[in-house]
Amino acid sequence: MRFVMVGAVNTVTFYSSYLALHPWLPYVLAYTAAFTLSMVGSFFRNTYFTYRTRPSWRKFLTFPLTNLTNFVLTGTGTILLVHWLHVSSRLAPLPAAVAAIPITFLVSRRILLPGNERPASGPSDRRSF
């Protein structure tokens, strides 16, 4: 449930950025820029709230793999929806993002909770933020 809540906030962050950039950039570039901007906030929301673990540089540097998975799935879905199903480029990212949720959850869980990790309220870790 926490993953879904964070995903909703991430989606609003991404989509509002996308809509703001859409008038000035081709939709693929607007999509890429908005996705990149929302990724950093997504990392911290997922680390602290979803998985209740400590952020670290290692996780921060591998977290883009989660987003790369999401980017490929939703980006491909967006392009397919726009070009094949003639869905508006303003709306296409939303259903594409919803379809990617299960796979993105599994990948992010694997990256942010490798093994038996300590919760965020545990002793400090020198490699954490």
Summary of the structure (lengths in Angstrom):
residues: 129
radius of gyration: 15.6
end to end distance: 25.4
largest distance: 52.7
contacts: 373
relative contact order: 0.16
helix: 71%
strand: 3%
